[in-house]
Amino acid sequence: MKCKLWRMKTRRPPLPAQLLVRHLSYKKFLSPAGRWVKRAETAFHFPNLLNAINTCLGRGLEDVELILRFEGNRRDRRIPLTAIQ
């Protein structure tokens, strides 16, 4: 007799296409050079949340948020750095 295993299908949340750091007061994004820029296209795209958080904490950045941008028509997710600390 053959036994069939059933697997539960889980839906994984989509990964962000871009992960950015934005200053709340300036409304600008952190660039690869460490300066604040207006356009998200010229901002540094972090590879993961841990890297973005470590960069913010290591540079002593305050009043910033992490922006998770998804492909398609999904809305951006905004995470204030104060919510993580």
Sequence and secondary structure as in RCSB ss.txt:
>XXXX:A:sequence
MKCKLWRMKTRRPPLPAQLLVRHLSYKKFLSPAGRWVKRAETAFHFPNLLNAINTCLGRGLEDVELILRFEGNRR
DRRIPLTAIQ
>XXXX:A:secstr
                SEEEEEETTTTEEE TTS EES GGGS   SSHHHHHHHHHHTT  SEEEEEE STT  
 EEEEGGGT 
